[in-house]
Amino acid sequence: MERALKVRFLEPGNRPYRPSPLNFFVYDRTIRTPGTGLITLATIARNSGADARVYSESISRIVWEDVLDADVICIGVFTFNAERGYELAAYVRAHSRALVVLGGLHASLSPQEAAQYADFVLLGEGDESILDLLAAVRARRRPDFPGLAWLDESGAFQTTGPRCPPLDISTIPDRSLVYRYREMAGHNTIWPQVHASRGCPHNCDYCAVVRHFGHRVRTRPPENVVEDIRQALAFHERPGRLLRVLWLTDDNFFADRAWAVSVLRAIIDSGIRCAFTVQARFEVGFDDEMLELLSRAGFTELAMGVEFLEDESFARYHKQSTRGKIVESIRNIRRHGLQVRGLFILGADDQEKGVGKKLAAFAAEQDLCGALIQAMYFVPGTPVYEANKDRLLRGGDWSRCTGKAVHFPQKMTPAQLQREVIEASAGVYSFRRLLHALRTRPWTYKLLFLGECLWQASVRADLRAELPELTSLTPPAGETE
């Protein structure tokens, strides 16, 4: 009997996993939840008859003895882990005869760069491409389907062009395919995740999601989403786990309103008891029916893409919002008993020194349950990348795209921008705010805020350590500090 095709999927870690007591308390230092994308592709590959396994550097080291004799090795990269992904690809090519394939958001939007490190780049979503790739390998023929890129023997870039996005996205990822995930799932820093839809109808200049998934919103059947939620919760249920929380990772869950309502009703009817969180644009704050359904379904928090505090910045980056609308939205969401987490970007060209304190004050005024604060970064393929690529530090160091300053803003230096991120984090996660959370929040959010304080202290330590180097940088010719 012919052996099954051996396929290994690698998820690079910007900071590869290592054992540490901090892993029980501090998210995203050396531990984070594995993404669902590669697990979904591995599940599709396994269902087609392949011997498939995933290694995620978010939760374990890679077992090279198992990987290097594979027939196909697929590496998925986002911008923040692209540098590490290229390192892994180079190592594999030097030590294995496997076909090396790069995919994911960053590789899809930067195929000429990614093609230097792999035999092929899979463009766009891989749900259907992975089957075509494995069929070609089984038949011992060169892949030639739409959605491929590579360098030919002369080093010239070649591509078969884009591939139409898949319409059937209902595969439930088999999380047991990830090496050591089951053993690590008890960590309170690892949350169950479910991705229920793809695509976004909006066109914010800094967003890479719409460039990767497209404007058309594609959804999974509500009953399929509910079953995925059941499986995700069961997989992460472990003794000693303090929080039963699940994150719906859709970038715009509410883009198809009728579908979102049907999913929420299905969750309500399922009887699932869980604290859900989901990302949202500010518009959902004006939809009282939706907010009521979210509350009934068990949602406790909306992570709102606030992004900026200045109306000028909203207009500059084609974000259809205003500060006044966001404030009104937050207040209405909280009236329905839901917490709001703010997602913020610092480093817009309209922002000046002092924006960090303003952000912290805004979080306190609106009583946000927490915040994700990042310096603006620029994913290739987005309008902001094209407008700012000549202002990037060192021509674009992708490993910095974890919230650090990556460019020369118009009204600040990179060091000043990084200080503003530190200032904002210190203000949002101050001792005073911790006491406020411990006094006023539900017990789940007391624990979450305490954990986030530890996480943000770790983030600030990393950012401070870089300040001397950033201070020594000079802006490109023609730019003003």
N, C-alpha and C positions, 0 to 999 in steps of 0.2 A: 504494500500500500504506500502510495506517495505521501510523504510527510506534509503536514499543513504548512502553509507559508508563514514564516515567523516575522512578525511585525512588532516593532517596539516604538512607542511614542514617548518623547521626552519633553517635559515642561521645565524650561530653565528657571532658575531662581536668580533674581538680581543679587541677592545675598543667599547663596546656597545654604541649605539646612545644616545645622549642627546641633547636637544635644546641648541643652541649657535649661536651667531652672526658669529663665525668663520666658520660655515657651509656654508656660502655664498662665502667664499674666500679660505678656507684651506681644500684641499682634504685629506682624509684618517686620519683625526684626530678623529672626531666622526661621519664622514659621508663618504660614498663611494658608487659607483654604485653597485647595487645588481648583483650577478653573474647570467648568463643565464642558468646554469646547473639545479638548483632546479626548476626554472620557467618552463623549458622544461618538467621535470618530472611531475610537477603539472598539466601542460597542458595535458599531456598524461593521467594522472589519471582522470582529469575532463572529457576528451573525452570518457573515459571508463564508465562514469556514476557516479563517485565519487564526493562528496562535497569536493573540494580541495581549499586550500588557502596557501599562502606562507607568512611567517613573516621573514623579513630580518633585523637583528640588525644593518645593515649598514644605515638604513633610519628610523627606528621606534623602539619603544619598543614592546615587545611581549604582546599581550592581553591574559593573562593566562585563563581568564574566557571562552574564545573561544577554547583554545588549549587543556586544560586538560580533556575535555570530549570527545575527538576524539577517534576513533577506532584505528588509526595508526598515529604515529608521526615519521616523517623521518627527520633526522638531517644530513646535509651535511658538511663535514669538510675538509679543507685544513690544511697543517701543521701549518700555522700561527695562525689559529683559533681553533686548536684541543683542547687545554686546556679549552677554553670557551665552545666548543661543548660538552665535557665530563661533564662540570658543568650543562649544560642544560639537558643532558640526565639523570644525577643523580636526578635532581629536578623533572623531569617528572616521573621517576620511583617511587619516594617517594610520589607523589601527584596524580597519575593517574593510571588507569587500562589499558591504551592504550598499544598497541604493539609498542615498541621503536626500531627503526631501524636507524643504522648509515651507512653512505655511503660517497662517495667522494674520492678524490685522497689519502688523508692521511689514511683514514680508510681502503681503499683497499690495500695500501702498508704496513699497520701495523694492520692486522686484529686481531692478538692475543691481542694486546693492546686495540683496539677498542671494542672487544667482551666483555671486562670486564664491559662496560658501557651500553650495549644494549641487547635486546633479540636476534637480528640478525644484522649481518653486510652484506650489499650488496657489492659484490666485482666487481670492474670494472665499466663500464658504465651501467646506470640503465634504459635505454629506454625500454628494453624488460622485465627486472627483475621486474620493478614496477608493470607491468600488471600481472605477475605470482604471485607476493606477494599479490596483492589485490584479485586475484581470489581465492587464498588459504584462505584468511581471510573471504571472502564472503561464501566460502564452509565450514567454521569452521574446517579446517584441517591444520595440521602442514606444513609449507612451506618445500619443499624438492627439489627444482629445482637447476640446476648448478649456481654457483656464490653466494653461501651463506656461512657464517661462524658464529659460536656461541660457547658458553661454555655450556657443558651438566650439568646435575645435580650434578656431582662430581667435576665440575670446570675444566674438561679437554676440550681442544680446539678441535672443530670439524669443518669440512668443506665439502661441496659438490664439491669443486674444482673450477677452474676458469670457466668463461663463455665466449663464443666466442663474440667478439665485434659486436654490431649491424651494419648491412650494411645500413639500412634505417635510416638516421639521419636528415630527412627533416622536422621534427616538428617545426613549428614556435612558439616560446614561447609567451603565452598570458600574457603580462606584467601587465594587469589589475588584475591578480590573486594575486599580491603582495600587502599586506595591506599597504595603504598610499603611494604607489609608485607614483600614478597619482598626488597626491597633492605635492609630493616632487620633481617631475621631472623638475620643473622650475629652480632648483638650478644650477648654472653654474659649480658647482663641480661634478655634475652627468652627465655623458655622455652616449648617446645611444651606445649599444654594440651589435654586431652580430658575432656569431661563425659559420663559413662556412665550416670548414673541421676539421678532427681529425687525429692524427697520424703523425709520423715524421720518415723519413728513416735514420736519423743520430743517433749517439750513444754517445753523450757527457756524461762523467762520472757523472756530477753533475745534470743532467736533469732528473726530475721525470716524465715529460710528456710522454716520450717514454715508460717508464715502466708502465704507466697507460693506454695510448691510443694505444700503439703498434707501430711497424714500418710501418705497412700498412697504406697508406694514404687513408682515406675515405672522400668523398666529397658530398655536396648537389648540386642538379641541379641549374644551374645559375639563372633561372627564380625564383626559390624558394628563393635563396639568395637575389635577388633584391626585392622580395615582403617582406621579413623580414626587409630589410633596410628601405623600405617605411613605414612599420608599426612602426619600432623603432623611426624613425624621427618624425612621426606624434604623437606618444605617448609623446615624450619629447618636442614638440613644445608648448611653454608657453609664455605669455606676460612677458617681461623683460629679457628673455633669450638673452644673448649677442652673443653667439657662436653657430653656426650650424656645429657641428663636430660629426663624428661617428667613433668609433674605431672597426675595424675588429680584433677580439681577437685571431684569429688563431695563433698557435705557429709557424707554418711554412706554410703560405698561398701559397708560391711559390713552394712547394715540388712537386706538380703535375702541371708542367708548362702549358700543354695544357688546363687543367681545369682553371687555374688562368687566362689565356688569355681569355677564354670564359666568365668568370665572369666579367672581366674588360670590355669586349666588350658589355656585357649585361647591365652593369651600364651606359656605354656611350649611348647606344641606348635608355635607359629608360628615359633620360632627367633629372634624379635626380641631383640636385645641392646641393653639400655638400662638406665640407672639410673632407676628409677621412684620417685616419692614420692606419697603419698596421705594425706588427712586421716583421722583415726580417733578414735573414742571409746575410753575406757580398756578396755572389755570385751574388745576384740580381743586384748589382752595375755594373756588367759587361754585363748585358743583355739590350742593348739599346732599343730593341723593347718593352720589358716589361716596361722599364722606361718611354717610350713615351706613352704607353697605360695608365700607372698610372697617368701621368700628365693630359691626356685627360679626364680620368674618374673623376678627381677632387681630387685625392690624393695630399696632400700637405706635408706629412711627412712620413718617414720610421723610425720606432724604431728599430735600428740595435743592435743585440746581439753582441757587441764588446767583452764583458766580461773582457779580460785581455789586458795588454799592452806589455807583454813579450812573445817572441816566446817559451821560456822554459815552461811557464804556459800552452800555447795552446797545446804543445806536451804532457805535463804531464796529462792533463785531456781529451785527445783525441778530442780536438776541432780542426777540420781541417782548420786551418787559420794561418795567420802570420800578424804581424803588418803592413808590407809593403803592403800586399794585401788589408787590411782593409782601409788604407789611400787612396790607389788608387780607391777603391770602393766608398768611401765617396765623393771623388772629382768628380767622374763621375756622381754620383747621383745628386749632387748639380749643375752640368752642365746642367742637365735636369730640373732645376728649383724646385727641391724637397728639403725640409729640412731633416736633419738627427738628430735623437735623439739617444744618446748613452746609452746602457744598460751595466753597469759595475759591476764586482764582485771584491771585495778586500778581501784579506786573503789567497790567494794561497800560497803554501809553498815556492815558488820561490820569493815572494815579501818581501821587507824590508821596514823599516821606510823611509818615504819620498815619498812613492808611491801615497799618496793623492795629493801632489803638482804636481807630474808628470801627474796624471789623469786630474787635472784642466788645466794644461798647454796644454795637448793633446786636450781637449775640445775647448780651445781658438784657438789653431793652426788650427783645422779643422772646426772652426766656427759652432760647434754643436748647435742646437736650444735648447737643454736641455739634461738632463741626469737623469737616475735612478741609484743610487749608493747603493749597498748593501754589507754588509759583507757576506762572503760565509756561507751558511747554508746547512744542510745535511738532506735530506728527506729519511726516512727509505725505503729500497728497491733499493737505488742507490749505485753504486760502491763507491762514495766518503763517503757515510755514513758508509759502512762496513770498509773502510780504516781509518776512523777518529772517530768512535763511542767511543773509549776510551779517546779521547781528548775533548769531549764535556763538556761544563760548566754544573755542577750539573747533569750530566748524560743525559742531553737533556731536556731543558725547551722550549717546542714548542712555547710558547707565545713570545719568543725572536726572532722568525724567521720572523721579519719584517724589516730586514736590520741591526740589531744589531749584535755585536760580539757574537758568540755562541760556539767558540772553542779556543784552544791554537794553533795558527799557529807555524810553525817551527822557524821563524825568528823574531817574534814579540810576545808580550804578548797580551791578550785580550784587555787590556786598550789601548795599543799602536795601535792595529788594529782599535778600535773604534775612537781613535783620528784621524787616517788616513781617516776614513769615514767622520768625521766632517770637516777635512781639505779640502777634495775633494769637499764636498758640498759647503763650504764657498767660495772656489775658483771659481767653476762653476757658483754659484749664488751670485757673489760679486756685489757691487754697480756699479763698473766699467762695468761689463758684462750687468747689467740692463740698464745702459745708452746706451751701444752699441746696445742692442735689441730695445730700444725705438727709436734710431736714424735710424736703418737700416732694421728692420723686417717689414713685412706686419702687418696691424693693428691687425689681429687675433693673431699673435705671440707676439705682444707687450703685449696684455692682458694675454696670456698664460704665458709668462715669468714672468710678474708681479705676477700672482697668484702662480706660482711655487716658486718664491722667498719667498713668505709668507709661503708656505707649507714647504720648506726646512729649513726656520728659526725655524719653529715648530719642525721639525725632529731633528735638531741640539740641540735644548734645551733639548729634551728628552734624546739624546745620552750623552750630557754633565752631566746631572743629575746622570747618572749611573757610571761615571768614578771613584769616590771614592771607590765604592763597587768592581768594576773590578780590581782596582789597588791592592786590598788586596788579590786577589786570587793567589794561588800557582799552578804551573803546576803539572800534574800527575807524579808519579815516573818514571824516565827514560827520561822525556821530557826536552828539553833545551829551555830556554826563548830566 
